[in-house]
Amino acid sequence: MEPHGAPWTGILTPPIPGRSLRPRRTGITVVMDKGLGPAACQDLLAVSGAHIDFWKFGFGTAALHPPARLAEKLAALRAAGVCPYPGGTLLEAAAVQGQAEAFLERARALGFEAAEVSEGTIPLSPRRRRELIAAARGLGLRVLAEVGKKDPAAQPSPEALAEQALADLEAGAEYVIIEGRESGRGVGIYGPAGQVREEWVETLAARLPVEKVIWEAPRKEQQQALILRFGPNVNLGNIPPEEAMALEALRVGLRGDTLAAALGRGFATGGTPAD
């Protein structure tokens, strides 16, 4: 993988250094696809694929693609080294219908490479969560376990989120996702206007291995806050596909929002102050 700024090698380096390159275990970017066509998917991968680790087919959209088009997209994603998975809501719907294990088997057969185990809308017992994580892993799927609820009126405490996340990691999940929804408002670590609730972030960070946490952060100001708190290799999810490169610019200080902070904190390396 070419380093950041390759077209300008020898001219500039990222103002925020230390960004990991793919394949990586930290600094994960998860995009949420709400229905891109195969051509749009391939075009996006051509310019931004190096900055994307997981590709989530949002909510139940994986069930609504024409089969041939779904196969095209999955093949393109795998060829680009991007791990595709169906949104957790689809597994929840299958669980309600008593088809969760069959759903996971079909997902693997279709070419998905990961599964999201969640209970954002339905309740799952701790035992059932463990069973689904084990079933997915048994099929060779990577597992991302999401904690939190989609209903703003039914939000677990940060302590409860951390407890569930630790249980999921112990059960075999590769990463745990902190629910933030597509809106980034009124759920999890976000207040009604989308502001980051710092006390929630600190509580979760104190209780969890942050390298295993994916923070859903659909809004730029949320991404910026988490990058400045945890550094360029924080794991972020629910990124609109067309924003993947813009997020990468935030991560490495090549966007004004983080460049200013990088300079103020002394992150920038090399050169002398600009005239």
GISUL-V616787 format. One record per helix or strand of 2 or more residues. SS is the DSSP state (A for helix, B for strand). FROM is the first residue (numbers start at 1). TO is the last residue. If there is no record, write none. Layout:
SS FROM TO
SS FROM TO
This chain:
A 6 8
B 29 33
A 38 51
B 54 57
A 61 63
A 67 79
B 83 86
A 88 96
A 100 110
B 114 117
A 126 138
B 142 147
A 152 154
A 158 171
B 175 178
A 198 207
A 210 212
B 213 216
A 220 230
B 235 240
A 241 252
A 256 265
